[in-house]
Structure formats: structure tokens, C-alpha cells
Amino acid sequence: MYHELTIFLLTLLVGAPVGVWHYRRLFEMLRERHDHTYEALGRPTVFNVSPRKSVAVQRFLYDGSFESLADEDLNGVCRFLRVFTPTFVTVVVIEIFLLVVGIRP
């Protein structure tokens, strides 16, 4: 049990700051370089308290509309988040399941 809990906590301690840093960078780039898009997304922040804003940001990432802004730095961050976010969420959900059920990896 302690081994699984340690892996879970390490996943959170490494993954969460990576995600926060990249989302913060995304919102900074949008605010500074593409204000119209930033406004259209509802002026999102890293800790969105609005489901509407969160959905709008995820839609922006996954429908590929960021590519129309022709900003290679922004494209790189968006492409990273398109892979990182579902991977991180999946790993965390699997780890929680394994902790609850008690199955050892």
C-alpha cells in the first residue's frame, strides 16, 4: 500500500507542476500575443473556477484552432498539452483505481 501511495504522490508532485506551468505559459502567450482569442476564451487562468472557461480552453486545444494563429511557440505548448493532459489524467485515474481496489502494479 505504501509503495502505491508513494508512486501516486510522486506522480502528482511531478505532473501537476508541469501541467500548471504549461497552462500558465499558454494563457500568458494568449494574453500577450493573441488578446482577441484570450478574450474569446473568457480570460482563462490556471485555476479556472468556471466550467465554461475550462471547456472553452479544452475545445481550443483539441479542435486545432490554435494553429490558425500561426504562432509556433503557442503551437508547441498546445501540442504538448494535447498529449500531456489526457495522459496525466489517465495515469492519475488508474493509480487511484489501483489504490482503492488494492491491486499492485
Rosetta blueprint (number, residue, H / E / L):
1 M L
2 Y H
3 H H
4 E H
5 L H
6 T H
7 I H
8 F H
9 L H
10 L H
11 T H
12 L H
13 L H
14 V H
15 G H
16 A H
17 P H
18 V H
19 G H
20 V H
21 W H
22 H H
23 Y H
24 R H
25 R H
26 L H
27 F H
28 E H
29 M H
30 L H
31 R H
32 E H
33 R H
34 H L
35 D H
36 H H
37 T H
38 Y H
39 E H
40 A H
41 L L
42 G L
43 R L
44 P L
45 T L
46 V L
47 F L
48 N L
49 V L
50 S L
51 P H
52 R H
53 K H
54 S H
55 V H
56 A H
57 V H
58 Q H
59 R H
60 F H
61 L H
62 Y H
63 D L
64 G L
65 S H
66 F H
67 E H
68 S H
69 L H
70 A L
71 D L
72 E H
73 D H
74 L H
75 N H
76 G H
77 V H
78 C H
79 R H
80 F H
81 L H
82 R H
83 V H
84 F H
85 T H
86 P H
87 T H
88 F H
89 V H
90 T H
91 V H
92 V H
93 V H
94 I H
95 E H
96 I H
97 F H
98 L H
99 L H
100 V H
101 V H
102 G L
103 I L
104 R L
105 P L
